[in-house]
Amino acid sequence: MFKRRSIRRMLWQIWTACDFKIRFMHPCANVYFNMSNGTAVVAPMHVNQDGIGYEQDPASLLPVGHSANDLGEAVKKALSCFSEKPCDLRSLKKTDWPAFRASQLSSVGRFEQEFTRISVAYLNSSGAIARAEIALGDDSGVFCTFNPRLPGAAIADKLSSLLRIFAIAAQSE
């Protein structure tokens, strides 16, 4: 029989020798809503070599009057575009932010004031359940879960319901 110490050493050697990549994130995307005029920006995400998520270029702008189906399909497409891609995030500026550039606004501050971010991510590797979340404050937020294989209009309805709940919760804070 192997001694416990030798088993640990053997496992450590196997662990360090194999080319094993840890998946830091499940597919995710950001959706930004302008509550005043109804425009939306959908940004797919990458994850870099350090497991940090960042938005892909280009983000898509859904103009005023977009249909619910268009929004839901854009979210589904953004989730399917998720990928691992190396990037040195230190070299990027805030004005390089894909969602900001897609919004066509003049300043990042104005974008942050006018748009509300919803983070959408798969909860498991199979993609059977997704979670959409809006942060309220430092440690709180509202969220809903849904099946990302639903039709686009059903996904948009879930996100709209989440925005209505967010508006009510933000007023009570």
Phi, psi and omega per residue, in radians:
M1 nan 2.599 3.079
F2 -1.364 2.556 3.017
K3 -1.392 2.699 -3.101
R4 -1.008 -0.718 -3.123
R5 -1.128 -0.710 -3.129
S6 -1.219 -0.569 3.080
I7 -1.156 -0.771 3.107
R8 -1.067 -0.761 3.141
R9 -1.114 -0.718 -3.139
M10 -1.134 -0.764 3.109
L11 -1.104 -0.696 3.113
W12 -1.111 -0.711 3.118
Q13 -1.127 -0.703 3.095
I14 -1.133 -0.793 -3.127
W15 -1.040 -0.801 -3.088
T16 -1.346 -0.435 -3.105
A17 -1.431 -0.520 -3.060
C18 -1.382 2.650 3.120
D19 -1.568 1.360 -3.010
F20 -1.823 2.148 3.094
K21 -1.777 2.224 3.090
I22 -1.528 2.263 3.069
R23 -1.432 1.995 -3.096
F24 -1.469 -0.535 -3.035
M25 -2.415 2.588 2.941
H26 -1.503 2.820 3.124
P27 -0.890 2.395 -3.108
C28 -2.623 2.887 3.131
A29 -2.693 2.821 3.039
N30 -2.006 2.413 3.077
V31 -2.130 2.219 -3.129
Y32 -1.980 2.231 3.135
F33 -1.976 2.358 2.972
N34 -1.666 1.877 -3.043
M35 -1.180 -0.441 -3.074
S36 -1.396 -0.668 -3.098
N37 -2.060 -0.096 3.038
G38 1.526 0.088 3.083
T39 -1.306 2.759 3.129
A40 -2.440 2.559 3.042
V41 -2.129 2.233 3.136
V42 -1.991 2.155 -3.080
A43 -2.163 2.009 3.020
P44 -1.207 2.845 -3.068
M45 -2.055 2.672 2.894
H46 -1.949 2.893 2.925
V47 -2.219 2.360 -3.111
N48 -1.564 -3.063 -3.065
Q49 -1.126 -0.324 3.132
D50 -1.688 0.061 3.124
G51 1.449 0.308 -3.133
I52 -1.712 2.230 -3.141
G53 -1.430 2.476 3.060
Y54 -2.577 2.713 -3.037
E55 -1.331 2.482 3.091
Q56 -1.425 2.695 3.034
D57 -1.806 2.371 -0.028
P58 -1.651 2.645 2.982
A59 -1.485 2.686 -3.105
S60 -1.817 2.374 3.120
L61 -1.728 2.174 3.040
L62 -1.767 2.039 -3.010
P63 -1.251 3.048 3.085
V64 -0.969 2.363 3.105
G65 1.467 0.255 3.111
H66 -1.141 2.659 -3.127
S67 -1.421 2.780 3.097
A68 -1.083 -0.674 3.141
N69 -1.107 -0.697 3.107
D70 -1.044 -0.759 3.141
L71 -1.119 -0.864 -3.125
G72 -1.067 -0.720 3.122
E73 -1.191 -0.615 3.088
A74 -1.133 -0.666 3.094
V75 -1.155 -0.767 3.117
K76 -1.078 -0.729 3.132
K77 -1.148 -0.719 3.135
A78 -1.089 -0.713 3.106
L79 -1.134 -0.624 -3.137
S80 -1.307 -0.301 3.136
C81 -1.512 -0.066 -3.128
F82 -0.980 2.420 3.118
S83 -2.736 2.881 3.023
E84 -1.653 2.213 -3.127
K85 -2.594 2.191 3.138
P86 -1.132 2.478 3.139
C87 -2.792 2.378 3.022
D88 -1.594 1.761 -3.048
L89 -1.258 -0.269 3.141
R90 -1.169 -0.438 -3.091
S91 -1.465 -0.118 -3.103
L92 -1.576 2.585 3.067
K93 -1.867 2.877 -3.141
K94 -1.100 -0.524 3.127
T95 -1.287 -0.172 3.058
D96 -1.461 -0.046 -3.091
W97 -1.038 2.056 -3.079
P98 -1.020 -0.698 -3.132
A99 -1.159 -0.697 3.097
F100 -1.083 -0.813 -3.124
R101 -1.123 -0.650 3.127
A102 -1.174 -0.524 -3.114
S103 -1.215 -0.355 3.140
Q104 1.109 0.453 3.068
L105 -1.515 2.828 -3.032
S106 -1.412 -0.443 -3.112
S107 -2.469 2.667 3.117
V108 -1.143 -0.684 3.120
G109 -1.030 -0.747 3.116
R110 -1.131 -0.713 3.099
F111 -1.052 -0.798 -3.128
E112 -1.135 -0.527 3.103
Q113 -1.328 -0.698 -2.997
E114 -1.526 -0.425 -3.055
F115 -1.918 2.465 3.076
T116 -1.875 2.256 -3.093
R117 -1.614 2.312 2.982
I118 -2.000 2.130 3.065
S119 -1.576 2.226 3.125
V120 -2.083 2.262 -3.122
A121 -2.605 2.578 2.991
Y122 -1.194 2.523 3.092
L123 -1.606 -0.275 3.115
N124 -2.488 2.959 -3.057
S125 -1.256 -0.356 3.139
S126 -1.372 -0.315 -3.135
G127 1.314 0.428 -3.132
A128 -1.391 -0.436 -3.116
I129 -2.355 2.360 3.064
A130 -2.118 2.691 3.115
R131 -2.144 2.284 3.039
A132 -1.948 2.301 -3.032
E133 -2.448 2.448 3.021
I134 -2.089 2.221 3.120
A135 -1.368 2.339 3.106
L136 -1.636 -0.847 -3.109
G137 -2.485 -2.560 -3.114
D138 -1.156 -0.850 -3.047
D139 -2.147 0.206 -3.088
S140 -2.198 2.863 3.123
G141 -3.071 3.066 3.060
V142 -2.098 2.561 -3.111
F143 -2.593 2.863 2.988
C144 -2.501 2.753 3.069
T145 -2.013 2.656 3.140
F146 -2.748 2.893 3.067
N147 -1.518 2.036 -3.095
P148 -1.228 -0.072 3.098
R149 -1.611 0.060 3.071
L150 -1.134 2.814 3.023
P151 -1.057 2.713 -3.086
G152 -0.963 -0.703 -3.120
A153 -1.127 -0.621 3.134
A154 -1.201 -0.663 3.093
I155 -1.149 -0.754 3.115
A156 -1.085 -0.643 3.088
D157 -1.100 -0.708 3.100
K158 -1.089 -0.774 3.139
L159 -1.163 -0.646 3.095
S160 -1.138 -0.730 3.085
S161 -1.077 -0.713 3.115
L162 -1.099 -0.697 3.101
L163 -1.128 -0.678 3.104
R164 -1.128 -0.742 3.109
I165 -1.123 -0.712 3.108
F166 -1.045 -0.769 -3.127
A167 -1.070 -0.720 3.127
I168 -1.175 -0.788 -3.125
A169 -1.159 -0.644 -3.138
A170 -1.184 -0.574 3.113
Q171 -1.215 -0.586 -3.082
S172 -1.399 -0.233 3.134
E173 -1.320 nan nan
